[in-house]
Amino acid sequence: MKFNLIIAVVLMLGTFTSCSIIQPTTIKKIKMDYQAHRGGRGLMPENTIAAMLAVMDNAVVTTLEMDLAITKDKQVVVSHDPILNPLITTKPDGSFIKASELNKNIIYQMDYAALEKYDVGLKTHPGFTGQKKLAASIPTLASLIDSVEAKSKITGRKMNYNIEIKSVEGKDGTEHPAPNEFVELVVTTLTKKNILDRTSLQSFDLRPLRVLHEKYPSIKTAYLVFGADCANAEKQIALLGFQPTIYSPEYKYVNQAMIDYCHQKNMQVIPWTVNTKEEINTLIQLKVDGIITDYPNLF
């Protein structure tokens, strides 16, 4: 009888212990950074105010991704290319830019008053035929931020910004200013608009990233990398010379070793440019920290 009582007590204690072990725990959900590449150029004319405002209606999108160029009169403008891209640009007279005219349309050699007369929203992009077409000029970064922040006050939802400094070694003075000046022009604008805490500055060019790290270490940086070299994150970070906030590789080279290494070093991994639902889901399963896509409607 006494033996049976002991067994019963042991079993009862074992049950309580098991229950305490298997009780569900609250798992912190990882917040994905869903970024609209060039404002979602699969849906709207790229890098335009209209695109940024339209994609803000997508409640899943957290970050507006865009690119920068500098005009002759030192205006920071939102453009992926240092030239007026003939794929999307219409001249003030309604004609299109010819291949022979490309060198005559370098943004860094134009004042903004002349640049804003060109349209970048009416011509159908051959790679994104589903874009909504509308009249749109290349905006200044300041005017774009003003428009986004004004809408944010209405929606009550603040957006983050991922902004690329578009520079290439060997093109200083012809297509853009030298890295120090480029960085100063950008940071000055962002400081005036009071959005630095919601902004990351990205680049393929190591030089502006190094300037940012040296002069503005509190600003979040994203290191853009392309090609097979992306896969070896450790090697690429060593080449950069410091640890950025974000490692941003071409999406098809993302692997588990890359993600594990970056996360061990407290770096985020945000690949570009992921344009199918299947690829987005695969990368999310690998536990990337964000997705950059031309088609934010896939989120």
Secondary structure, 3 states (H helix, E strand, C coil): CHHHHHHHHHHHHHHHHHHHHHCCCCCCCCCCEEEEHHHCCCCCCCCCHHHHHHHCCCCCCCEEEEEEEECCCCCEEECCCCECCCCCCECCCCCECCHHHHHHCEHHHCCHHHHCCCECCCCCCCCCCCCCCCCCCCCEHHHHHHHHHHHHHHHCCCCEEEEEECCCCCCECCCECCHHHHHHHHHHHHHHHCCHHHEEEEECCHHHHHHHHHHCCCCEEEEEECCHHHHCHHHHHHHHCCCCCEEEEEHHHCCHHHHHHHHHCCCEECCECCCCHHHHHHHHHCCCCEEEECCHHHC
